[in-house]
Structure formats: structure tokens, C-alpha cells
């Protein structure tokens, strides 16, 4: 489930912006919380730019990246 959620975010970003920066992919790989990934998927669909997405991604506290 988590892997599919990550892939969905990457696919949405690539479809909307033509690219998924390496930093974004690496940061997504560190996130194991399915709820956080779902929120990021929603944002990847509605956000105005890849730069804005990166800013939102960087706002996620480390505890949410590795929650199990």
C-alpha cells in the first residue's frame, strides 16, 4: 500500500509538471505514513507548482516520515 501511494504521488507530479526532482523522490521514499502520502497525493494534483510541492513536503515533521 505504501509503495503504491508513493508511486501515485510521483506519477501525479510527473504528469502535471513533466518531472519529479530527485530530492522529492528521495523524500517520498522516507515517508511510511499512508495518511501523509494520501494528503501529498491530493496536493500533487491541486498544487500550483513543483516548487510549492517541495516546500509543503519539507514542512512534514520527521516523526511523520517514519511512523509505523
N, C-alpha and C positions, 0 to 999 in steps of 0.2 A: 504493500500500500504506500509506504513512504517513498519508495523508489519511483513508483508511478506518479506520485504527487510532484516530486522534484522534476521529473521528465515533462510533466504537463506545464509547469511554470516555464521551463526552458523553451519548450515548443511555442508557448504563447508569446514569449519575448522575441523569439526568433521570427515568428510570423509577423508580429507588429512592427518590429524595429530592424529586422534583417540580420541581427547579430545578438549573441549573448556573450558579453565580455567574460573573459576567463575569471576575473575576480568575482563576478556574480555566480558563475557556475561553482567555483570553489566554496563560496559562502553558502550556497544552497546545499552542497554536499554535507556541510556541517550541521544542518538542521534536521533533527529527527522527530520533531513535534508535528504531527499531522494537521492539527488545527492551525498552526502557524503557516504551514505550507499551503493550506486551503486559502487563508487570508492573502498570502502572497500571490496565489493564482488569480484571485479576484482583482488584486491590484495590478497584476501584469496585463490584465485585459482592459482596465479602465484608466490607467496612469498615462500622463501626457508624454513622458519621455523615458528612455532607458536610464538617463542620469537621475531623474526623480525616483525611479525604482531603486537604483543603487543607494540613494540617500535613505529611503524607507528601510531597505534591507540592513543598512548599517545601524539603524536605530533599534534593531532587535537585540535585547539583552542576551549575553552568553548563556544564561540559565535556560532560555527557551530554545537554544540551539541543540542542547544535549539532553533535554528532558526525556525520560523514558517511562 
